């Protein structure tokens, strides 16, 4: 897994989330993997999904360009996501602030 994705997962785990693993779903051209997180803060058991979106210009190589966050397993590339972050932006922004914003929209206790 890309080191930037691991860095993002690390921040989620420090901010009240447990990384469960990849969900068992068929792969499509628009994503490489969907990672499941469960909250350990209230409400305990709340789920988040980090969808590793692939570059639509390079469909045959499945190059990940973005991580999209949702509270449900996305059913299509047109899913409305809570937020998303390009891999390049992972090293440019405060990941703590990014995850705190996600937490504000889905968790009670932080």
Secondary structure, DSSP 8 states (H G I E B T S, - for coil): --HHHHHHHHHHHHTTEEEEEE------TTEEEEEEEEESSSSTT-EEEEEEEE-TT-TTTT-EEEEEEESS---STT---SEEEEHHHHTTS-HHHHHHHHHHHH-S--
